[in-house]
């Protein structure tokens, strides 16, 4: 049966080449979309390591260039926030607070190994405000800041890249700006995850160090149920503390949603384009199969006259189409397999392998749907009618 299918396909290789080309390009499109979908889905399933519910971000501009004045103003704001029952905890942080569009990074070295990492400056209460879980060691305190080393907390991803299998807690390292006369850094704790850019962010290197004097962004953990009224009250009363201060508060849930949309919208557009292209390919394939069957009515009539059942005719044409699809898929897989082999875009090989699997399944489903109706029409042709017409 299979040998016979190959012979028929080979005799009609010119007409079948168009269908193979359509399947080849359809596979590549599906492979790209499926790989992107698998990549983002895997990242989405990874724990965030922080909690955004009932967390606000306050952007404060003290409108002063004096470091002394800024430190005084920051302390004044801190004392005022402690009076609000709605505010459970708060922490100053650098401008690259979670789900903002600001970034800050540096490179670090340990025993000839180097790693680049996001750097976030925070106060000791930051993990409480963000509901973060310390998996090893502890978070730094104000007492640690006065020591001989800069206390830092790092993510598991950075610890693996910088220290490999060694225990990260207690390690002293430097690099980047730290090598230019600054104090070395000492790891006092570690967190497993910290996804601060979007829910679809891949695991990355992050380092937390004590807040600097110029940090004027705050994260506030507020009581459940606190809304616009409490937000307006805090902004209003804080603004009264300084003559030229500007204060803006945003809810972190909304900020995260905006960052997620930056990932989802391009993916959605790509899905729409992919769906349109695949739909057009399906229509073309449907038409080609109908035309092919109409040209082979005599062959179908002879088969039926020789005793072929409706099911045999149906599965013959579906099998023939599946074999043609397989040739197109083999060519597509040859190109797709280069992505994991060459480590394109520095993405795990499993992402591409799942993308290939889903694309292959999608192509076979598409081919099966397109081939079923024309094949069914062929299977119900009566031999006497077909041969009489021919």
C-alpha positions as CSV (number, residue, x, y, z in Angstrom):
1,X,0.0,0.0,0.0
2,X,2.7,2.5,1.0
3,X,4.9,1.5,-1.9
4,X,1.9,2.1,-4.2
5,X,1.4,5.5,-2.7
6,X,5.0,6.5,-3.4
7,X,4.7,5.4,-7.0
8,X,1.5,7.5,-7.5
9,X,3.1,10.5,-5.8
10,X,6.3,10.2,-7.9
11,X,4.3,10.1,-11.2
12,X,2.5,13.3,-10.2
13,X,5.6,14.9,-8.7
14,X,5.2,18.2,-10.6
15,X,1.6,18.7,-9.4
16,X,2.4,17.5,-5.9
17,X,5.5,19.9,-5.6
18,X,3.1,22.9,-5.1
19,X,1.4,21.2,-2.1
20,X,4.8,20.2,-0.6
21,X,6.0,23.8,-0.9
22,X,2.8,25.1,0.8
23,X,3.2,22.6,3.6
24,X,6.9,23.5,4.0
25,X,6.2,27.2,4.4
26,X,3.2,26.5,6.6
27,X,5.4,24.4,8.9
28,X,8.0,27.1,9.2
29,X,5.4,29.7,10.1
30,X,3.7,27.3,12.7
31,X,7.2,26.4,14.1
32,X,8.0,30.1,14.7
33,X,4.7,30.8,16.4
34,X,4.6,27.6,18.4
35,X,8.2,28.1,19.6
36,X,7.4,31.7,20.7
37,X,4.2,30.5,22.4
38,X,6.1,27.7,24.3
39,X,8.8,30.1,25.3
40,X,6.4,32.6,26.8
41,X,4.2,29.9,28.3
42,X,7.1,28.3,30.1
43,X,8.2,31.7,31.4
44,X,4.7,32.5,32.6
45,X,4.5,29.3,34.6
46,X,7.7,30.2,36.5
47,X,7.0,31.7,39.9
48,X,7.5,35.5,40.0
49,X,9.1,35.6,43.4
50,X,7.2,38.8,44.4
51,X,3.7,39.9,45.0
52,X,2.0,42.8,43.3
53,X,-1.4,42.7,45.0
54,X,-2.0,45.8,47.2
55,X,1.4,47.2,46.2
56,X,1.9,50.8,45.1
57,X,4.8,52.5,43.5
58,X,5.4,56.1,44.5
59,X,7.6,58.3,42.3
60,X,8.8,61.3,44.3
61,X,10.7,64.2,42.9
62,X,12.1,66.4,45.7
63,X,13.3,69.0,43.2
64,X,16.6,69.6,45.0
65,X,20.3,68.9,44.1
66,X,21.4,68.8,47.7
67,X,22.2,65.3,48.9
68,X,21.8,66.5,52.5
69,X,18.4,68.0,51.8
70,X,17.3,64.9,49.9
71,X,18.2,62.7,52.8
72,X,16.2,64.9,55.2
73,X,13.2,64.9,52.9
74,X,13.4,61.1,52.6
75,X,13.4,60.7,56.3
76,X,10.5,63.1,56.6
77,X,8.4,61.1,54.1
78,X,9.3,57.8,56.0
79,X,8.1,59.3,59.3
80,X,4.8,60.4,57.6
81,X,4.1,57.1,56.0
82,X,4.5,55.3,59.4
83,X,1.4,57.2,60.6
84,X,-0.9,55.7,58.0
85,X,-2.7,52.6,59.0
86,X,-3.3,51.8,55.3
87,X,0.5,51.4,54.7
88,X,1.8,48.1,56.1
89,X,5.4,48.5,55.0
90,X,7.5,50.5,52.5
91,X,10.9,50.8,51.1
92,X,12.9,53.2,49.0
93,X,14.4,51.6,45.9
94,X,16.2,52.6,42.7
95,X,14.4,53.9,39.6
96,X,14.3,50.3,38.2
97,X,11.5,49.3,40.6
98,X,9.3,46.3,39.5
99,X,7.5,46.8,36.2
100,X,9.0,50.2,35.5
101,X,10.7,50.9,32.2
102,X,14.1,51.7,33.9
103,X,17.0,49.4,33.9
104,X,20.4,49.3,35.7
105,X,23.0,46.6,35.3
106,X,26.6,45.9,36.0
107,X,29.2,43.1,35.6
108,X,30.7,41.1,38.4
109,X,33.6,38.6,38.7
110,X,34.5,35.7,41.0
111,X,37.5,33.5,40.4
112,X,37.9,34.5,36.7
113,X,34.1,33.9,36.1
114,X,32.1,36.9,35.0
115,X,28.4,37.6,34.9
116,X,26.2,40.5,34.0
117,X,23.3,41.3,36.3
118,X,20.5,43.7,36.9
119,X,21.3,45.8,40.0
120,X,18.6,47.1,42.3
121,X,19.2,49.2,45.3
122,X,16.7,48.7,48.1
123,X,16.2,49.2,51.8
124,X,16.0,46.3,54.3
125,X,12.2,46.4,54.3
126,X,12.0,45.8,50.6
127,X,11.3,42.0,50.8
128,X,8.5,42.6,53.3
129,X,6.9,45.2,51.0
130,X,7.2,42.8,48.0
131,X,6.3,39.6,49.9
132,X,9.6,38.0,48.8
133,X,10.8,34.7,50.2
134,X,14.5,34.3,51.2
135,X,15.5,30.7,50.4
136,X,19.0,30.9,51.7
137,X,20.7,33.1,54.3
138,X,18.8,36.3,55.1
139,X,18.2,39.9,53.9
140,X,20.7,42.5,54.8
141,X,20.1,44.9,57.7
142,X,21.3,48.4,58.5
143,X,24.0,46.8,60.7
144,X,25.4,45.0,57.7
145,X,25.8,48.2,55.7
146,X,28.4,49.5,58.2
147,X,30.6,46.5,57.7
148,X,33.7,45.9,55.6
149,X,31.7,44.5,52.7
150,X,28.7,45.7,50.8
151,X,25.9,43.2,51.7
152,X,24.0,41.9,48.8
153,X,21.2,39.4,48.1
154,X,21.2,37.6,44.7
155,X,18.9,35.4,42.7
156,X,19.6,31.7,42.2
157,X,20.2,32.2,38.5
158,X,23.1,34.6,39.3
159,X,24.5,32.3,42.0
160,X,24.6,29.4,39.5
161,X,26.3,31.5,36.8
162,X,28.8,33.1,39.2
163,X,29.5,30.4,41.8
164,X,28.3,27.3,39.9
165,X,27.9,24.5,42.4
166,X,29.4,26.3,45.4
167,X,27.3,27.7,48.2
168,X,26.7,31.3,47.4
169,X,25.9,32.6,50.9
170,X,29.1,34.1,52.4
171,X,31.0,34.5,49.1
172,X,32.9,37.7,48.5
173,X,33.2,39.0,45.0
174,X,33.7,42.2,43.0
175,X,34.0,43.4,39.4
176,X,32.7,46.2,37.3
177,X,32.7,49.5,39.3
178,X,33.4,47.5,42.5
179,X,37.0,46.9,41.4
180,X,37.8,50.6,41.2
181,X,38.5,51.2,44.9
182,X,35.0,50.4,46.1
183,X,34.3,47.8,48.8
184,X,33.9,44.2,47.8
185,X,30.4,42.6,48.0
186,X,29.4,39.8,50.3
187,X,26.4,37.5,49.6
188,X,24.2,37.4,52.7
189,X,21.1,35.8,51.2
190,X,19.6,34.4,48.1
191,X,16.1,34.3,46.5
192,X,14.9,31.8,43.9
193,X,13.0,34.0,41.6
194,X,12.6,37.7,40.8
195,X,10.5,38.5,37.7
196,X,10.3,42.3,37.7
197,X,9.8,43.1,34.0
198,X,6.7,41.0,33.1
199,X,5.1,37.6,33.8
200,X,6.7,36.4,30.6
201,X,10.3,37.3,31.7
202,X,12.8,34.5,31.6
203,X,14.8,33.8,34.7
204,X,17.7,36.3,34.8
205,X,20.4,37.6,37.0
206,X,19.4,40.1,39.7
207,X,21.4,41.6,42.6
208,X,20.0,43.6,45.5
209,X,22.2,46.0,47.4
210,X,21.6,48.7,50.0
211,X,19.7,51.8,48.9
212,X,21.7,54.8,47.8
213,X,21.1,58.4,48.9
214,X,19.6,59.5,45.6
215,X,16.9,56.8,45.5
216,X,13.6,58.5,45.5
217,X,11.3,55.8,44.3
218,X,9.2,53.8,46.8
219,X,7.2,50.6,47.0
220,X,4.4,50.5,49.5
221,X,2.5,47.5,50.7
222,X,-1.0,48.7,51.6
223,X,-3.9,47.1,53.4
224,X,-6.3,45.1,51.3
225,X,-9.2,47.2,50.0
226,X,-7.2,50.4,49.9
227,X,-8.2,52.3,46.7
228,X,-8.2,55.6,45.0
229,X,-9.4,57.5,48.0
230,X,-6.5,56.4,50.2
231,X,-4.1,56.9,47.4
232,X,-5.2,60.5,46.8
233,X,-5.0,61.2,50.6
234,X,-1.4,60.0,50.8
235,X,-0.3,62.0,47.7
236,X,-2.0,65.1,49.0
237,X,-0.5,65.0,52.5
238,X,3.0,64.0,51.4
239,X,2.9,66.9,48.8
240,X,2.3,69.3,51.7
241,X,5.6,68.3,53.3
242,X,7.6,70.0,50.6
243,X,7.0,73.2,48.7
244,X,8.1,72.0,45.2
245,X,7.7,68.2,45.6
246,X,5.9,66.2,42.9
247,X,4.5,62.9,43.8
248,X,2.8,60.2,41.6
249,X,1.5,56.9,42.8
250,X,0.7,53.9,40.5
251,X,-0.7,50.5,41.4
252,X,1.8,47.8,40.6
253,X,-0.9,45.4,39.3
254,X,-1.7,47.9,36.5
255,X,2.0,48.5,35.8
256,X,2.5,44.7,35.5
257,X,-0.5,44.5,33.1
258,X,1.0,47.2,30.9
259,X,4.3,45.3,30.7
260,X,2.5,42.1,30.0
261,X,0.7,43.7,27.1
262,X,4.0,44.7,25.5
263,X,4.7,41.0,25.2
264,X,1.1,39.8,24.4
265,X,0.2,42.3,21.7
266,X,3.1,41.4,19.3
267,X,2.3,37.7,19.9
268,X,-1.4,38.3,19.2
269,X,-0.5,40.1,16.0
270,X,1.8,37.3,14.9
271,X,-1.0,34.8,15.6
272,X,-3.4,36.7,13.5
273,X,-0.9,36.9,10.6
274,X,-0.1,33.2,11.0
275,X,-3.8,32.2,11.1
276,X,-4.5,34.3,7.9
277,X,-1.5,32.7,6.0
278,X,-2.4,29.1,7.2
279,X,-6.0,29.7,6.2
280,X,-5.0,30.7,2.7
281,X,-2.7,27.7,2.5
282,X,-5.6,25.5,3.6
283,X,-7.9,26.9,0.9
284,X,-5.2,26.4,-1.7
285,X,-4.7,22.8,-0.6
286,X,-8.4,22.2,-0.5
287,X,-8.7,23.4,-4.1
288,X,-5.7,21.4,-5.3
289,X,-7.2,18.2,-3.8
290,X,-10.6,18.7,-5.4
291,X,-8.9,19.3,-8.8
292,X,-6.7,16.3,-8.4
293,X,-9.7,14.0,-7.6
294,X,-11.8,15.4,-10.5
295,X,-8.9,14.5,-12.8
296,X,-8.7,10.9,-11.4
297,X,-12.3,9.9,-11.6
298,X,-11.5,7.2,-14.1
299,X,-9.0,5.7,-11.7
300,X,-11.5,5.9,-8.9
301,X,-14.2,4.2,-11.0
302,X,-11.8,1.4,-12.0
303,X,-10.9,0.8,-8.4
304,X,-14.5,0.7,-7.3
305,X,-15.4,-1.7,-10.1
306,X,-12.5,-4.0,-9.0
307,X,-14.1,-4.1,-5.5
308,X,-12.4,-1.3,-3.6
309,X,-14.7,-0.2,-0.7
310,X,-15.6,3.4,0.1
311,X,-13.3,3.3,3.1
312,X,-10.4,2.1,1.0
313,X,-10.8,5.0,-1.4
314,X,-11.2,7.4,1.4
315,X,-8.1,6.4,3.2
316,X,-6.1,6.0,0.0
317,X,-6.4,9.7,-0.8
318,X,-6.0,10.8,2.8
319,X,-2.8,8.6,3.0
320,X,-1.5,10.0,-0.2
321,X,-2.0,13.6,1.1
322,X,-0.3,12.6,4.4
323,X,2.7,11.2,2.5
324,X,3.0,14.5,0.5
325,X,2.8,16.4,3.8
326,X,5.5,14.3,5.3
327,X,7.9,15.2,2.5
328,X,7.2,18.9,3.1
329,X,7.7,18.4,6.8
330,X,11.0,16.6,6.4
331,X,12.3,19.6,4.5
332,X,10.9,22.0,7.1
333,X,12.4,20.0,10.0
334,X,15.8,20.1,8.4
335,X,15.8,23.9,8.7
336,X,14.0,24.0,12.1
337,X,16.4,21.6,13.8
338,X,19.2,24.1,13.1
339,X,17.8,26.4,15.8
340,X,18.5,24.2,18.8
341,X,21.7,22.9,17.3
342,X,23.1,26.4,16.8
343,X,21.5,27.7,20.0
344,X,19.8,30.6,18.1
345,X,18.6,33.4,20.4
346,X,20.1,31.6,23.4
347,X,16.9,29.7,24.0
348,X,16.7,26.3,25.6
349,X,16.5,23.4,23.0
350,X,13.4,22.1,24.6
351,X,11.5,25.2,23.5
352,X,12.3,24.5,19.8
353,X,11.6,20.8,20.2
354,X,8.2,21.5,21.6
355,X,7.7,24.0,18.8
356,X,8.5,21.4,16.2
357,X,6.2,18.8,17.8
358,X,3.3,21.2,17.9
359,X,3.9,22.4,14.4
360,X,4.0,18.9,13.0
361,X,0.8,18.0,14.8
362,X,-0.8,21.2,13.5
363,X,0.2,20.4,9.9
364,X,-1.1,16.9,10.1
365,X,-4.4,18.1,11.5
366,X,-4.6,20.8,8.8
367,X,-3.9,18.3,6.1
368,X,-6.4,15.8,7.5
369,X,-9.1,18.4,7.6
370,X,-8.4,19.6,4.0
371,X,-8.1,16.1,2.6
372,X,-11.1,14.5,4.3
373,X,-14.0,16.1,2.4
374,X,-12.5,15.8,-1.1
375,X,-11.5,12.2,-0.3
376,X,-15.0,11.5,1.0
377,X,-16.5,12.8,-2.2
378,X,-14.2,10.5,-4.1
379,X,-15.2,7.5,-2.1
380,X,-19.0,7.9,-2.8
381,X,-18.5,8.0,-6.6
382,X,-20.4,5.2,-8.3
383,X,-18.2,3.2,-10.8
384,X,-20.9,2.9,-13.5
385,X,-21.6,6.6,-13.5
386,X,-17.9,7.6,-13.5
387,X,-16.9,5.2,-16.3
388,X,-19.9,6.2,-18.3
389,X,-18.9,9.8,-18.1
390,X,-15.4,9.1,-19.0
